[in-house]
Amino acid sequence: MQYLKDIITNATIAIKSVNSLVELDKVRIQYLGRKGELTCCFQNLSLLPPEKRADIAKTINKTKEKMIQIFNLRKAELKQIELLSTLNSEKIDITLPGKRINTGSIHPVTHTIERVECFFTKLGFDIESGPEIEDAFHNFDALNIKPMHPARTDQDTFFFNQNLMLRTHTSGAQIRIMENSQPPFRYIVPGRVYRNDYDKTHTPMFHQLEGILVNENINFLQLKGILNDFVYDFFKGEEKIELRFRPSYFPFTEPSAEIDIKNKNGEWLEILGCGMVHPNVFHSVGINSEKYSGFAFGIGIERLAMLAYGIHDLRSFFENDLRFLKQFK
Ligand code: PHE
C-alpha cells in the first residue's frame, strides 16, 4: 500500500513538472505503459497471498484512475499553453507595410513602334515583317542599289558572305511585299536593322518602320500629306514642333525627300526618308509602272523616341540601365 502511495506521489510531482506534451507522454509511459510501474503492480498481484489480492487490486485500480485523471488535467493545461504560444508566435502584424510588386515597363523603343503602328493601322495599313538576315537581291539589287553603291561596302554592312547580310534597312520588305501582293495595297513593316556605326546618334542595331503604298494615281502630294499628319499626330500635345521636307536621294525612290524635326537645341534631326517608288523597283518585281505608282517611307524609330523623350544619346536605349528604363513607367 505504501508503495502505491509513493507511486502516486512521485507521478504527481513528475506530471506537474513537465512542460510539454512530449515530456508528459514519457511520464505516462513510465507509469502506465506496458512495462510501467503501475502496470507491473498488476502483474505482481499473483505473488501475493490470495486473500489479499482483491483489496490490493482495488487500490491499484483506484490509483490508476486517479493517475489518469491527473494526466488528463495536465494534458489539457499543456495543450492550452501550446496553443497560446503558437497563436503568439504566428501572429500576423497587419500594420506592416505590404511588399511592393515590381512591375516592368514597356521599353521606349517598343512604345514608339506601337504608337507609329497605331497611327498607320487607322489609315488602313496592314503590319508585315521581313527577315533580319537578308539577301543581296532584296536588300540592294531589287531596290536599284547598284553594285558599286557605297551602302554595299563592308564599312556599312555586316556581311555573312557575298549574298547574305544583316539587313541595313527595312526597305527589303518592300520588295518582298510587292513580290507577293497585287496592287492596291498598303503595308508597314517595323523591325531591327544593322549598320556598322557607333556614336551618339548611331548604334550598330536600331529600328526602322517601313511603309509602302501602291495604287493607281498615287502622287507625291499624298505622301507629303500622310507624313505631315503623322508627324503632327505623333508630337501632338507638345509645344509647336517645327518640321521640314528636304529634297534627298535614295536609289529606290524618285523623287526622294527626308523629314527633319527641330530639337530643343534648335538643331535639325532627320527622322525619316521617303519618296515615290522608282520605276526600276517596280520592274524588278513585275509591277506595271505605267499603271501603278506608289510611295514608300522609312521612319527612324530611335530618332522619334529621342525627340519625344528628350534623350540625347541614342546608345542609352540599349544599355539596359534600370535607372534609365524606369523613367518610362
Ligand atoms: N531605307 C531608307 C534608309 O534606310 C529610308 C527610306 C525608306 C527611304 C523608304 C525612302 C523610302 O535610310
Boltz pocket constraint, residues with backbone or C-beta under 6 A from the ligand:
constraints:
  - pocket:
      binder: B
      contacts: [[A, 168], [A, 169], [A, 170], [A, 171], [A, 211], [A, 250], [A, 253], [A, 257], [A, 272], [A, 273], [A, 274], [A, 275], [A, 296], [A, 297], [A, 298], [A, 299]]
      max_distance: 6.0
